[in-house]
């Protein structure tokens, strides 16, 4: 017996709702670090981190890479594009262009700070946002309209979930410390 149209529509809606925000589960939320983040004892130079193989997949799973957060080249929050949605194909050229759009590029929120300052995660606005330390960094910020906290430098990222776990934050930190290579 065929399923009623409304049951089929409800099942389809539920399936599509589950797919929003990416095809993978976001990483588990962990406790946010205290600021400034203590990195003594963390080897930031090994192991070597690849952008395409490690950092980009982390961004795709955890940074709301849809058109509503940082997954649209034309309408991402704070004009920060972190790459295509998981379902899109990314080539090496795309990764190089993406890294070029982050490295030594002023933040829209904190123009005196680069999104990613190679070899200096503590001075990279992206890292400050991931750690949740942007409001304690003494930066002059322009509030962004989608910020929920109402603080000038905005919210910890990812905004819609808990803090990334230390291993994930340290992967980004290590990539920046190693010069933020595009692979």
N, C-alpha and C positions, 0 to 999 in steps of 0.2 A: 504494500500500500504506500503510495507516495506521501512524503511528508507535507504537512500544510505549508503554504507559502510563508506564513508568519514565522513558523518554526525554522524554516530554511533561512529566512532573512535574519532571524536572531542569531543563528549559528554562524552565518557569514559575518555579521557585525562583530560578534565576539572574537572570531578568528582575526579579523582585520584590526580590532582594537588591541589584541595581543601583539600584533606585528608593528604597531606604531613605535617609533623611537629606535628601531633597529631590529635586526633579525636575531641577535644574540642577547642573552641576559646581561644586564649591567653587572659589573662587579659588585660583590657584597659591600655594603657600607661599613666603614670602620670608624673608630674614634678619631676625631680631628686632633691634629697635633697642637701643642702649645707654641706660641710665637715668641721669639724667632725659633724656627725649627733647628734642632740640634743635629748636626751632621757629623760631628766628631766620631771617628771610628767607622764611618761608612766609606768604603773604597769606591770613589766615584769614577775611577778610570778603568776598572775591570768589574765585570766582564764588559766587552765592547757591546754597545747598543746600536741596533739598526733601526732607522726611522720606519722604513716600509714594513719590515718584518715584526717590529715590536711596538713602536710608539704609535704609529697610525692605527693598528688594530685596537690599541687601548683607547685612543680618542674615539674610534668608531663605537666601541662598546659603552663608553662612559660619558661622553660629552654631548649627548643628545643630538647626535648627528642626523638631524632631520631639518626640514626647512625652518623650524621654529627656534632652534638654538644656533648651532655653529656648523650646519651642514649645507648651507646654501651660499654659493659664491656671491649672490646679489642681495640677500636679505638676512644675513646672520646677525645675531645679537652682537652689539658693539662693533659691527663690521668685522668680526673675527671669524674667518672661515677656517675650519680645521679638517676639511676634506669631505669627500662625498659620502653619502650613505653607504652602509655595508653592501647593499645590493648593487651598487655601481662598481664598475671596473676601474681600478686605479693602475696607471702605468708608472714606470720609473719617471717619465717626464712629468706626470702629474705630481708625484711626490717631490720632485725637485722644485717645481713651481710652488707647491704648498709650503715647503720649508723656506723658500725665498720670501714668501709673504709673511713669515713669522720672524725671521732672523734680522735683527737690527732695524725693525720696523716699529715706530712709536705706537704705543697703545692709544686707542681712541679715548679710553677712560683716564689714563695717566700719561699724557703726551711726553713728559720728560723721561719716561721709562720705556725701554724696548720691550716688545712682547717676549722675545727671546734674545738674551745677550749671550752670545757664545762663550763658553767656558766660565760663565758666572750665573749659576742658577739663582743665587740669592738676590741678584739684581734684575732678574727676568720677571716681568709682570705676570706672565702665564704661570710661572712656578709659584709666585706669591698668591695668585688666585686659587690654584690647586691646593696649596697648603692652608688657605684661609687666612693668610697673614697680610693681605693687601691693605687693610685699614690700620694696621699697626706699623706700617713701613714709612710713615712720614711723607707720603707722596701727595702732591696737589692733584686732585682728581675731579673730573667732570662727571656728575651722576648720570647714569644711563637709565632710560625709561623703563626697562624690563627688570631692574633690580628690585628684589623683594625686601631687602633689609632697610632701605632708605639711607644707608651710609654712603658717603661720597664715592668711595672706591668700589662699591658694589658688594656682591655676594661671593662666598666661597664657591668654587666650581668642583664638581658639577652642581649646579644650582638645585636641580629637582630631585636629588638623591643625597644620601649621606656622603661623608668624606671618603675619598679613595683610600684604600689600605696603604700602609707604609711602603710595601713592595712596589705597588703601582706608582705612588708618588716618587719613590726613589728611582724607578725606571726613567721617568721624565727628567728628574734631576740629573741622573747619570748621563742621559743623552745630551742635555744642555752642557754639562761639565766637560763632556768630550768634544765640545765645539759645535754641537747641533748639526751633524752632517746629514746630508740628504741621502746617504748610502753610497 
